[in-house]
Amino acid sequence: MAVPKAKTSKARRDTRRSAVSKLDMPAMSVCTQCGAIKAPHKVCKKCGYYKGVAVLKVEED
């Protein structure tokens, strides 16, 4: 069974644990067609456009 050779210091332990708190929000962009917020480099779910070209047909409710 693996056993550590030396005690992990509090600074090293806390540095490793702090990486979780630094996660960022995913990037978002604005659709040029309808103005909705969407993920970059993806088709807009609201209007179905990508880079000004209609890619999907979106049914309106």
C-alpha positions as CSV (number, residue, x, y, z in Angstrom):
1,M,0.0,0.0,0.0
2,A,1.3,3.5,-0.9
3,V,2.4,5.6,2.1
4,P,3.5,9.2,1.8
5,K,7.2,9.8,2.6
6,A,6.6,13.2,4.2
7,K,3.8,15.2,5.7
8,T,2.0,17.5,3.3
9,S,2.4,21.1,4.5
10,K,-0.7,23.2,5.1
11,A,0.4,25.6,2.4
12,R,0.7,22.9,-0.3
13,R,-2.6,21.3,0.8
14,D,-4.5,24.6,0.7
15,T,-3.0,25.7,-2.6
16,R,-4.3,22.5,-4.2
17,R,-7.8,23.0,-2.6
18,S,-8.0,26.6,-3.8
19,A,-8.2,25.6,-7.4
20,V,-11.9,24.7,-7.0
21,S,-12.9,28.2,-6.0
22,K,-11.3,29.8,-9.0
23,L,-13.6,28.1,-11.6
24,D,-15.0,30.7,-14.0
25,M,-18.4,31.0,-15.6
26,P,-18.6,29.7,-19.2
27,A,-18.1,32.2,-22.0
28,M,-21.3,33.7,-23.5
29,S,-21.9,35.9,-26.5
30,V,-24.8,37.8,-28.0
31,C,-26.7,36.5,-31.1
32,T,-26.3,39.0,-33.9
33,Q,-29.7,38.0,-35.3
34,C,-32.1,38.1,-32.3
35,G,-29.9,39.5,-29.4
36,A,-30.3,36.4,-27.2
37,I,-27.4,35.2,-25.0
38,K,-25.8,32.0,-26.4
39,A,-22.6,30.0,-26.2
40,P,-19.9,31.2,-28.7
41,H,-19.4,29.2,-31.9
42,K,-22.8,27.5,-31.5
43,V,-26.2,27.9,-33.2
44,C,-28.7,30.2,-31.4
45,K,-31.4,28.1,-29.8
46,K,-33.9,30.9,-30.0
47,C,-33.7,31.8,-33.7
48,G,-31.7,29.0,-35.3
49,Y,-29.1,31.3,-36.9
50,Y,-25.3,30.9,-36.9
51,K,-23.1,33.7,-38.3
52,G,-26.1,35.3,-40.0
53,V,-27.2,32.1,-41.8
54,A,-30.4,30.2,-41.0
55,V,-29.3,26.7,-39.9
56,L,-32.3,25.4,-38.0
57,K,-36.0,25.9,-38.3
58,V,-37.3,27.0,-34.9
59,E,-41.0,26.6,-34.2
60,E,-42.6,29.5,-32.3
61,D,-45.0,28.7,-29.5
